Amino acid sequence: MAFKRLDPQDLVISTDSVTSTVWSNNNPTLTGFFTSSTQVTSNVAQFYYSVYQTSSTDASAAVQFDVAYCDQYGSGSVWYNQLVPGVSPTRTNYGQYRTLILGDENAQFVFGNTTSSYFYAINVERARYKQSLLPGTMTMFLSGSGGRISLTDDSTIASSVTFTDAGRVYNMVSGSAGNVFTGTGSLGRGWTPASGSYGWFLPDIGVILLNGLALDGSGSAGGITLGTNRASNLYAVDNPARIVNALNRAAKTTPTPEGFKLNSQEALSSDFIFVRARNDEFNYSENPSFISGSTGEVIFDSFINNPQTYISTVGLYNDNSELLAVAKLSRPLPKDFTKELLVRVKLDF
């Protein structure tokens, strides 16, 4: 076995971005939004829904995303304790997202230029994507009694990237597949005139926040009259169902169904290692068929001045002579004093 130390110029690092679809069965657009009857009839439905691509009883059913309703004042769900007003599951949801995203229990969610005390959170199922969601690829159609709207993120026109405790954040705006409708709306950025942007897009944690204030507005105000019920401690109003219904209504549009399109991305890093065998290297072998084990001499006289070996494997070792990786060649390559060999080893991680 022969060793050769690699030089710094033999190592090259490359990073590629790999994109893929998000939804099950590699479908780029989700047009069916199904819920579980067991969940819908439970108390969980007042603040949380899981959405499937097909009937939840089908063998192929898998959660695509979850919808949570979040309210700063606890509206939209029954209080935990009748003696403690306003403390409810929707308020807990609001606090959890505030801690996750803003990292400050006193912070407010400001969508565009407007503070909103309630919103809907869409959590894309973690199994649906590898590293993060891909900005500029989303199209979400929502339909309500006040009209229909198409939403995307403003990553293509953002002059700079805003970061929170949860990574990058972009505004949800009126548009499609990263193309922002800039002709109308606040500041010409696809926002509603009075309620700010339609929410936030957080690709690094797979979360989309939808501004309830904007969606509840009338069609003339840029909304769809979603009708969020902010009743307090009266009954379970199942606000998450309003988002699911809005998606389903848009998906049933004829003649072309309009659903929820979204892609993911993954940064794939590769180490390229160039292993060079120059003409005077690796021409002799320690194989017993090549060298005598008792005398250490070359067995065949013809190999003394004109040896020939076949290289089939490249092993990468550390300074402690520990084997770290093995690269197998597709076929053995002949090596002698008249030949040089260059093998490119690629390590993906």
PyMOL commands that set and color helices and strands:
alter all, ss='L'
color gray80, all
select helices_A, chain A and resi 8-10+24-26+37-40+43-46+89-102+126-128+212-215+219-221+240-251+302-305
alter helices_A, ss='H'
color red, helices_A
select strands_A, chain A and resi 11-21+29-30+48-52+63-71+109-111+114-116+118-124+132-133+139-144+147-153+162-164+167-176+179-180+199-202+207-211+260-261+263-277+309-317+323-335+341-348
alter strands_A, ss='S'
color yellow, strands_A
deselect
rebuild
show_as cartoon
